[in-house]
Amino acid sequence: MPSTISKTRRERGSGVLNTLRRMAISYELKPGERLSEIELAGKLGVSRTPVREALTRLVNDGFLTPTTRGYMRRPLEVQETMDLYEARVAIESTCLAMAIARATDEEIAEAVKYLAASRQVAADTPIEQLVELDEGFHLRIADMARNSELKRILVNLNERIRFIRWIDMESVGRDSTQSEHAAILQALQTRDASAGERALREHIGLRRDQIVEAIKRGLAKIYLAE
């Protein structure tokens, strides 16, 4: 019986964490919004304990900031977003270099099939799903790098910039993204680290002015959706 209760608590806690993480990623928790354990527990229909645990985890993962009376959703700021994109470039460049050295031909062939399948996705597919497909492509490269810590960091970075990626995808479009993925795969197939580095940086790097524009459009989306 104790183990059953413990399992139920873990599952409930995991559910609360996943819900609050989704709300943070999508900015349903608005930038700078102060969060109350009591209010969130009431909204989610759970006790304060799993809410408190989830909020602490989201602080550690970079979504929230602790305040004197609770927690706050971190603001959507240009410099922090720049820092996250620079970190993503660094992590993914390292993953790609490792993948070029370590991936099997079969793994590369699977990535080629994945890209081909993603090209067939309908043009009117929701942006959230298109970004998920894009993340899937890059996570395959991380898997080929065979470094679980780098992949863990990349997953966190993906979550923290996902909202901006949704906004950016709306303006960039899929054709450009797919062509850039093909260039990365070509470098992976030919084991050309220099070409891979160039293709990757061209693909995932955003200039400051692009980030400023994406944040402006993102904030408009957040508040006009009310």
C-alpha positions, 0 to 999 in steps of 0.5 A, a space after each residue: 500500500 505505501 508503495 502504491 501511494 508513493 507511486 500515485 504521488 509521483 505521478 501527480 507531481 509529474 503531471 503538475 510539473 508537465 502542466 506548469 512547464 507547458 504553461 511556462 513554455 507557451 507563456 500562458 504564464 506571462 512574462 513577469 507574472 507573479 505566481 502563487 502556490 495557493 492559486 496554482 494549486 486551486 487552479 490545478 485541483 491539487 495540494 500545494 506540495 506538488 505545486 511547490 516542488 514543480 515551481 522549484 524545478 522550473 526555477 532550476 530549469 531557468 523558467 522562473 525566478 524566486 521572489 520574496 512572495 513566491 515566484 515570477 515567470 522570467 521576462 522575455 528579454 533580448 539579452 537572455 534570448 541571445 545568450 540562449 541562442 549562443 548556447 544552442 549554437 555552441 552545444 549543437 556545434 559540438 554535437 554535430 562534430 561528435 556525430 560526424 566522428 561517431 555516427 554509423 552509416 545506418 544512423 545517418 540514413 535514418 536521419 535522411 529518411 526522417 528529413 524526407 518524411 518531414 518534407 511531406 508534412 502539409 504546409 498548413 500544419 500548426 507551427 508548434 508541430 513544425 517546430 517539434 519536427 525541427 527539434 526532432 531532427 536536431 535531437 537525432 544529431 545529438 543522439 549520434 554524438 553519444 553524449 547524454 549530458 550534451 543532449 540533456 542541456 540541448 533539451 532544456 535550451 529547446 524548451 526555453 527558446 521554443 516560444 521564440 522558435 514558434 514565432 520565428 518559424 512563422 516568418 522564416 517558413 519551412 522551405 528555408 529550414 528544410 534546405 538548411 537541414 539538407 546541407 547539415 545532413 550532406 556534411 554529416 554524410 561526407 564527414 565534413 566537419 567544416 561544412 557542417 559547422 558553417 551550415 549549422 551556424 547559418 541555420 540556427 544562429 539569430 542576429 540581435 535584430 531578428 531576436 528583437 523583432 521576434 520578441 516584439 511579435 511574441 509579446 503582441 501574441 501573448 497579450 493580444 490572445 487574452 
